Amino acid sequence: MPVQSLLIRDSAPHAGLLQQYLVLLKNYPILTKSVTSAILSALGNLLSQALEAKRKAKEGAAVKEIDISGPARFAIYGLLITGPVSHYFYQLMEVFIPATVPFCVVKRLLLDRLIFAPAFLLVFFFVMNILEGKRWTDFRSKIKCNYWPALKMNWKVWTPFQFFNIIYVPVQFRVLFANIVALFWYAYLASVRK
C-alpha cells in the first residue's frame, strides 16, 4: 500500500515570502540584496528615532516628530552602497581566501575587521554628509569627533557577528544576516552622528 503525506495545514504566509525572497535572491542577487539593505537601513534609522523619542519623553524633554529624511537617506545608502558593496565583498572574499586556505576564517575575519570595516565606515560618514547637504568642513569635523569611537564600537559589536557570519552563514545569505545586525547598528550610528 503506497504511503501519502497528509497536508496538516497550509503553508504559513511567511513561508511564501521566504520562498519568493529566495527566488529573487537567485534571479537578481544584487538587486535583492540592495533593496533588502535599503529597507532594513531605513528601519534602523526609524528605530534610532523611536528610541531617542522614548528617551526624551522619559526625561520630560520635548519629543520631535519622525524625520522622514533620515530613513530616506539610510534607504539610499543601503540601496546604492551597502547592498552592492557587501555583495561583492563577500563574493570576492570567497575567491581570494577560499575555504581551502589554512586559517581562512581568521584571514577573512581580519580582512573584514581591519580593511573593510574602517573603509566602509568612512564611506558611511562621507555619503551621509553628502546626503545631508553638508560641507567638507562638516565631514572633517564629524570624522575627527566620531570616526574613532564609532570604529571601536564597530569592532566590539560586529566582530562576533562577522565571525559567525563568515563561518556558518552561506555566502548568498551573508548580506541578509549582516543587514539584520545592521538594523541595530544603524540605529547606533544615527545616534552617534547627531
Backbone bond lengths (Angstrom), bond angles and torsions (degrees), N, CA, C in turn:
res aa  C-N    CA-C-N  psi(-1)  N-CA   C-N-CA  omega(-1)  CA-C   N-CA-C  phi
1 M - - - 1.444 - - 1.542 107.97 -
2 P 1.336 117.79 126.57 1.458 120.39 -179.97 1.535 110.84 -71.35
3 V 1.306 113.35 146.31 1.466 119.67 179.54 1.513 108.68 -101.45
4 Q 1.324 116.14 132.64 1.456 120.87 177.09 1.515 109.44 -116.20
5 S 1.325 114.45 143.56 1.457 119.63 174.62 1.519 108.08 -77.92
6 L 1.290 115.32 138.04 1.451 120.37 177.85 1.526 108.75 -98.08
7 L 1.300 115.08 137.17 1.452 120.29 176.11 1.518 107.41 -78.70
8 I 1.323 116.09 112.92 1.462 120.29 -178.07 1.520 110.11 -77.00
9 R 1.344 115.26 -43.93 1.455 119.18 176.90 1.515 107.81 -153.84
10 D 1.302 115.60 161.23 1.457 119.60 176.87 1.519 109.25 -65.83
11 S 1.324 115.24 155.64 1.460 119.35 177.06 1.516 109.56 -58.96
12 A 1.297 114.85 140.89 1.461 120.12 177.74 1.523 109.04 -66.99
13 P 1.326 117.16 151.25 1.472 120.12 -179.47 1.527 112.25 -58.54
14 H 1.334 117.26 -36.11 1.460 119.00 -179.52 1.529 111.74 -67.55
15 A 1.327 117.59 -26.07 1.463 120.16 177.05 1.523 109.97 -66.90
16 G 1.320 117.10 -37.39 1.462 121.54 176.34 1.514 111.74 -65.89
17 L 1.323 116.44 -39.06 1.465 120.80 177.01 1.527 110.60 -65.03
18 L 1.325 116.28 -42.71 1.457 120.02 178.83 1.525 110.57 -62.85
19 Q 1.321 116.47 -42.89 1.461 120.72 178.74 1.526 110.66 -61.66
20 Q 1.319 116.64 -43.38 1.469 120.66 178.35 1.521 110.93 -63.91
21 Y 1.328 116.28 -40.87 1.468 120.51 177.72 1.534 110.35 -60.89
22 L 1.320 116.47 -43.58 1.467 120.48 -179.75 1.529 111.50 -63.93
23 V 1.327 116.62 -38.41 1.469 120.43 176.82 1.524 109.86 -64.46
24 L 1.323 116.72 -46.37 1.464 120.31 178.45 1.523 111.58 -63.15
25 L 1.317 115.96 -39.31 1.463 120.71 179.24 1.525 111.07 -63.06
26 K 1.321 115.87 -38.20 1.465 119.85 179.48 1.530 111.09 -72.50
27 N 1.325 117.18 -43.10 1.463 120.78 -175.32 1.527 114.08 -82.56
28 Y 1.316 116.53 -33.61 1.472 121.29 -176.63 1.530 109.17 -136.81
29 P 1.322 118.50 68.03 1.468 119.74 -171.66 1.528 114.52 -60.73
30 I 1.310 118.03 -44.93 1.468 119.73 -176.48 1.523 110.54 -70.48
31 L 1.313 116.88 -45.38 1.462 120.32 179.47 1.528 111.20 -62.38
32 T 1.325 116.94 -43.50 1.464 120.89 179.93 1.517 111.04 -62.52
33 K 1.331 116.69 -45.31 1.467 120.40 179.15 1.522 110.81 -66.84
34 S 1.323 117.42 -34.94 1.466 121.10 179.96 1.527 111.34 -68.81
35 V 1.321 116.96 -44.89 1.466 120.39 179.32 1.525 110.17 -66.41
36 T 1.323 116.73 -41.82 1.467 120.70 176.88 1.519 109.95 -60.22
37 S 1.325 116.67 -44.01 1.464 121.00 178.21 1.521 111.01 -61.76
38 A 1.314 116.80 -40.93 1.464 120.82 179.58 1.529 110.51 -61.78
39 I 1.313 116.53 -47.15 1.471 120.76 -177.49 1.522 110.83 -64.91
40 L 1.327 116.81 -48.14 1.464 119.34 -177.00 1.523 111.69 -70.84
41 S 1.323 118.44 -32.27 1.470 121.04 176.28 1.525 110.52 -65.66
42 A 1.329 116.38 -43.71 1.463 120.31 177.89 1.526 110.46 -63.04
43 L 1.321 116.76 -41.90 1.469 120.21 177.80 1.525 111.11 -63.10
44 G 1.339 116.93 -36.24 1.462 120.50 176.53 1.517 111.98 -61.48
45 N 1.325 116.56 -40.85 1.456 120.04 177.92 1.530 110.70 -68.09
46 L 1.329 116.79 -41.03 1.471 119.65 176.53 1.523 110.94 -61.39
47 L 1.326 116.36 -39.97 1.460 120.95 177.35 1.526 110.25 -61.26
48 S 1.325 116.38 -43.14 1.466 120.72 177.78 1.517 110.89 -58.99
49 Q 1.322 116.57 -46.75 1.464 120.27 -179.52 1.534 111.26 -64.60
50 A 1.321 116.53 -39.64 1.464 120.18 179.59 1.529 110.79 -65.18
51 L 1.336 116.43 -42.44 1.465 120.23 178.98 1.529 111.17 -65.26
52 E 1.330 116.20 -40.08 1.460 120.00 178.27 1.531 110.67 -65.40
53 A 1.323 116.77 -41.72 1.461 120.43 178.72 1.527 110.87 -63.42
54 K 1.326 116.08 -40.57 1.466 120.51 179.00 1.525 110.62 -64.24
55 R 1.335 116.00 -42.54 1.466 120.57 179.14 1.527 110.66 -62.94
56 K 1.349 116.55 -45.28 1.465 120.69 179.98 1.528 111.36 -63.91
57 A 1.309 116.57 -40.97 1.469 120.65 179.17 1.527 110.64 -63.44
58 K 1.311 115.74 -38.86 1.463 120.59 179.21 1.527 111.05 -65.57
59 E 1.352 115.35 -35.02 1.464 120.41 179.22 1.526 111.94 -82.08
60 G 1.320 117.16 -7.15 1.453 120.90 -179.33 1.519 113.62 84.34
61 A 1.323 118.30 9.73 1.465 122.38 179.12 1.523 109.59 -83.17
62 A 1.323 114.87 162.88 1.460 120.42 177.77 1.529 110.02 -66.70
63 V 1.317 115.54 136.70 1.461 121.36 -178.77 1.527 108.83 -103.79
64 K 1.333 115.39 126.89 1.466 120.19 177.99 1.523 109.95 -82.08
65 E 1.331 114.39 156.76 1.458 119.46 174.36 1.531 109.06 -71.81
66 I 1.312 115.70 163.05 1.456 121.07 177.83 1.530 109.10 -61.38
67 D 1.319 115.44 129.77 1.469 121.84 177.76 1.523 107.43 -91.47
68 I 1.318 116.98 105.62 1.466 122.43 -176.36 1.528 111.98 -65.03
69 S 1.325 117.62 -25.60 1.469 119.37 -179.15 1.530 111.32 -65.12
70 G 1.331 117.32 -29.54 1.471 120.07 178.58 1.522 112.31 -62.42
71 P 1.342 118.18 -57.18 1.469 119.27 177.42 1.531 112.26 -59.54
72 A 1.333 116.76 -33.43 1.473 119.18 178.65 1.525 110.51 -64.27
73 R 1.329 117.43 -43.94 1.475 120.72 177.81 1.527 111.05 -62.18
74 F 1.319 115.54 -44.46 1.464 119.09 -179.23 1.528 111.09 -66.91
75 A 1.325 117.31 -35.53 1.470 120.50 176.52 1.524 110.43 -64.43
76 I 1.322 116.80 -43.55 1.470 120.55 177.79 1.522 109.88 -61.12
77 Y 1.323 116.28 -44.97 1.461 120.41 179.12 1.534 111.04 -61.12
78 G 1.319 116.71 -45.13 1.463 120.58 178.73 1.508 112.56 -62.55
79 L 1.343 115.74 -42.40 1.461 120.89 -178.10 1.530 112.10 -68.07
80 L 1.322 116.40 -46.26 1.468 120.14 -172.68 1.523 114.76 -92.54
81 I 1.322 117.65 -23.85 1.465 119.84 -175.19 1.532 111.56 -116.37
82 T 1.336 116.66 -64.02 1.464 119.82 -172.46 1.524 113.04 -57.67
83 G 1.316 117.64 -52.34 1.465 120.80 -177.22 1.518 113.51 -58.25
84 P 1.346 117.72 -59.90 1.468 118.30 -177.29 1.529 113.94 -67.17
85 V 1.325 117.42 -42.27 1.474 119.52 -177.85 1.524 110.46 -64.40
86 S 1.332 116.51 -44.68 1.470 119.70 179.47 1.524 111.41 -64.05
87 H 1.331 117.00 -40.47 1.468 120.71 177.33 1.522 110.48 -55.38
88 Y 1.316 116.09 -52.89 1.471 119.61 -177.54 1.518 112.00 -68.69
89 F 1.319 117.30 -34.80 1.465 119.36 178.90 1.529 110.95 -61.37
90 Y 1.331 117.17 -49.13 1.467 119.71 -179.24 1.530 111.60 -66.59
91 Q 1.321 117.15 -36.51 1.467 119.90 178.03 1.533 110.63 -65.14
92 L 1.328 116.06 -46.88 1.468 120.41 -179.15 1.527 111.79 -67.29
93 M 1.309 116.51 -32.79 1.463 119.57 176.78 1.525 110.22 -61.11
94 E 1.327 116.44 -39.84 1.462 120.59 177.96 1.526 111.47 -64.65
95 V 1.328 116.45 -36.10 1.467 120.87 -178.20 1.518 111.05 -74.71
96 F 1.325 116.66 -48.00 1.464 120.47 -173.78 1.522 113.88 -81.78
97 I 1.319 117.14 -24.59 1.467 120.84 176.72 1.532 107.53 -130.65
98 P 1.328 116.46 74.08 1.475 119.11 -178.01 1.530 111.38 -66.02
99 A 1.318 115.03 162.75 1.461 121.69 -178.02 1.526 112.53 -61.53
100 T 1.320 117.48 -18.57 1.465 120.92 -178.88 1.532 112.78 -80.31
101 V 1.321 117.44 -13.66 1.468 121.82 179.93 1.530 109.09 -72.98
102 P 1.344 116.82 133.27 1.468 118.01 176.87 1.536 111.17 -57.80
103 F 1.306 115.46 139.43 1.470 122.81 -179.88 1.530 112.05 57.84
104 C 1.318 116.74 33.33 1.473 119.82 -176.56 1.522 112.27 -59.04
105 V 1.314 118.63 -37.10 1.457 120.93 -179.01 1.522 110.23 -64.98
106 V 1.304 116.55 -43.83 1.465 120.73 179.13 1.520 109.72 -64.16
107 K 1.315 117.20 -43.72 1.467 120.75 -179.85 1.525 111.43 -64.75
108 R 1.324 116.69 -41.34 1.470 120.39 178.37 1.528 110.52 -64.79
109 L 1.316 115.98 -43.39 1.464 119.60 179.97 1.529 110.87 -64.59
110 L 1.318 117.36 -42.47 1.469 119.96 177.67 1.524 111.43 -64.04
111 L 1.318 117.16 -40.19 1.464 120.49 176.61 1.527 110.29 -60.18
112 D 1.313 115.77 -45.93 1.467 120.10 -180.00 1.522 111.78 -64.81
113 R 1.306 117.09 -48.75 1.464 121.18 -172.78 1.533 113.50 -75.90
114 L 1.336 117.67 -36.53 1.467 119.96 -173.41 1.524 114.59 -98.01
115 I 1.329 117.52 -21.47 1.471 120.24 -179.33 1.530 110.48 -113.07
116 F 1.331 115.68 -57.88 1.460 119.70 -174.10 1.529 112.53 -66.61
117 A 1.326 117.55 -50.19 1.470 120.22 -175.57 1.530 113.06 -59.34
118 P 1.341 119.29 -48.35 1.470 117.83 178.90 1.533 112.79 -61.83
119 A 1.322 116.69 -41.59 1.467 120.00 -179.88 1.526 110.76 -67.16
120 F 1.321 117.00 -43.18 1.461 121.12 -178.10 1.530 111.27 -65.34
121 L 1.325 116.58 -37.65 1.459 120.53 177.94 1.526 110.64 -66.90
122 L 1.313 116.80 -39.74 1.460 120.92 176.91 1.531 110.58 -62.72
123 V 1.326 116.22 -43.02 1.466 120.73 176.88 1.527 109.84 -61.56
124 F 1.326 116.61 -41.00 1.466 119.94 178.14 1.526 110.98 -56.50
125 F 1.324 116.69 -51.66 1.464 120.15 -179.20 1.531 110.86 -61.45
126 F 1.314 117.11 -40.34 1.461 121.04 -178.27 1.535 111.58 -66.34
127 V 1.322 116.70 -49.29 1.468 120.70 -178.37 1.526 110.84 -65.23
128 M 1.325 117.27 -42.19 1.466 119.35 178.70 1.530 110.50 -62.90
129 N 1.319 117.05 -37.53 1.466 120.74 177.11 1.533 110.39 -59.78
130 I 1.322 116.30 -43.13 1.475 121.09 178.38 1.525 110.48 -66.08
131 L 1.333 116.57 -47.50 1.465 120.42 -178.20 1.527 112.44 -64.32
132 E 1.318 116.41 -26.74 1.466 120.54 177.06 1.525 111.64 -84.09
133 G 1.332 116.84 -4.90 1.464 120.43 179.13 1.512 113.59 72.02
134 K 1.317 116.17 28.12 1.467 120.01 -178.03 1.525 110.95 -93.97
135 R 1.313 115.28 167.54 1.470 121.82 -176.25 1.520 111.40 -90.80
136 W 1.335 114.57 170.28 1.466 122.57 179.05 1.527 110.52 -59.40
137 T 1.313 117.83 -38.73 1.471 120.60 -179.74 1.531 111.07 -64.50
138 D 1.325 116.40 -34.76 1.467 119.90 175.81 1.524 110.90 -65.08
139 F 1.339 115.15 -41.13 1.465 120.14 178.37 1.524 110.08 -61.23
140 R 1.308 117.32 -48.36 1.464 121.34 -179.44 1.521 110.93 -60.43
141 S 1.318 116.35 -40.34 1.460 120.75 178.96 1.533 111.10 -64.23
142 K 1.340 116.19 -44.52 1.477 120.60 178.54 1.531 110.84 -61.62
143 I 1.312 115.45 -43.01 1.469 119.73 179.99 1.522 109.97 -63.35
144 K 1.307 115.67 -45.77 1.466 120.72 -178.09 1.530 111.45 -60.49
145 C 1.320 116.19 -42.40 1.468 120.45 -176.08 1.532 114.16 -86.32
146 N 1.336 117.37 -36.99 1.463 120.19 -167.13 1.521 116.46 -114.06
147 Y 1.331 118.21 -18.25 1.462 119.17 -172.78 1.528 111.93 -64.51
148 W 1.313 117.41 -52.70 1.469 120.21 -176.22 1.534 111.80 -62.60
149 P 1.340 120.07 -46.55 1.468 118.67 176.51 1.535 112.51 -61.14
150 A 1.335 116.71 -38.87 1.469 119.44 179.04 1.523 111.21 -67.33
151 L 1.337 117.27 -38.74 1.465 120.24 178.91 1.526 110.99 -66.58
152 K 1.311 117.60 -41.88 1.474 120.22 177.58 1.527 110.38 -62.43
153 M 1.334 115.92 -41.35 1.465 119.06 177.72 1.529 110.10 -66.34
154 N 1.328 117.36 -37.53 1.464 121.87 175.92 1.517 109.92 -57.46
155 W 1.301 117.06 -47.98 1.463 120.39 -179.32 1.528 111.09 -62.46
156 K 1.319 116.81 -39.46 1.472 119.96 -179.52 1.525 111.35 -68.37
157 V 1.329 115.75 -46.07 1.463 120.33 -174.03 1.525 111.79 -78.50
158 W 1.328 116.76 -48.57 1.451 120.98 -169.82 1.522 114.99 -80.04
159 T 1.322 118.75 -26.78 1.468 119.92 -173.31 1.529 112.77 -56.76
160 P 1.339 120.19 -49.92 1.471 117.71 178.59 1.527 113.19 -64.11
161 F 1.347 116.33 -36.78 1.464 119.17 179.44 1.529 111.18 -67.84
162 Q 1.316 116.90 -40.30 1.459 119.49 179.02 1.526 111.08 -70.10
163 F 1.308 117.19 -34.05 1.466 120.66 174.89 1.526 109.17 -59.11
164 F 1.324 116.68 -49.08 1.463 121.73 177.43 1.529 110.49 -61.69
165 N 1.328 116.20 -45.26 1.464 122.20 -178.04 1.527 111.00 -58.87
166 I 1.308 116.51 -46.76 1.465 121.53 -176.74 1.531 111.84 -69.17
167 I 1.325 116.85 -37.01 1.470 119.89 -176.82 1.526 112.84 -81.61
168 Y 1.328 116.92 -46.70 1.459 120.07 -166.83 1.530 116.04 -106.95
169 V 1.317 118.42 -23.53 1.458 120.28 -174.05 1.527 109.86 -90.92
170 P 1.334 118.30 126.31 1.470 119.91 176.84 1.534 110.20 -58.46
171 V 1.315 116.20 146.96 1.470 121.19 -172.11 1.526 112.63 -54.86
172 Q 1.314 118.84 -35.74 1.465 120.48 -177.86 1.532 112.43 -69.32
173 F 1.340 117.87 -17.35 1.458 121.38 -179.65 1.528 113.57 -106.85
174 R 1.323 117.73 0.86 1.469 119.92 -176.33 1.514 112.77 -65.82
175 V 1.316 117.60 -37.69 1.466 119.32 178.65 1.524 109.58 -66.23
176 L 1.313 118.18 -41.85 1.463 121.55 178.00 1.524 110.33 -61.16
177 F 1.323 117.06 -47.48 1.467 120.51 178.94 1.528 110.08 -58.78
178 A 1.316 116.62 -47.26 1.465 120.55 179.49 1.526 111.10 -63.25
179 N 1.332 117.25 -36.01 1.462 120.60 178.19 1.523 112.05 -65.03
180 I 1.307 116.79 -36.58 1.465 120.04 178.73 1.524 109.90 -66.73
181 V 1.333 116.72 -43.34 1.460 120.12 175.39 1.529 109.53 -64.80
182 A 1.334 116.01 -39.79 1.468 121.22 -178.34 1.519 112.54 -65.31
183 L 1.300 117.66 -23.30 1.463 120.17 176.10 1.526 109.18 -52.06
184 F 1.313 116.59 -44.78 1.460 121.43 179.97 1.529 111.33 -82.72
185 W 1.321 116.89 -33.37 1.461 120.96 178.23 1.523 110.63 -63.72
186 Y 1.324 117.87 -42.74 1.466 120.52 179.14 1.515 111.03 -67.31
187 A 1.320 117.08 -30.57 1.466 119.09 174.08 1.531 108.99 -62.63
188 Y 1.324 117.06 -41.19 1.462 120.70 176.13 1.529 111.07 -65.22
189 L 1.329 117.74 -48.28 1.470 120.90 -178.18 1.525 111.63 -61.28
190 A 1.315 116.70 -39.04 1.464 119.50 179.43 1.536 109.96 -62.97
191 S 1.312 116.68 -36.90 1.466 118.66 179.00 1.526 111.22 -73.38
192 V 1.327 118.42 -32.79 1.472 122.32 179.15 1.518 111.11 -70.20
193 R 1.334 117.45 -35.14 1.466 121.54 -175.74 1.520 112.56 -70.79
194 K 1.316 118.48 -14.27 1.474 120.16 -175.72 1.494 111.48 -77.02
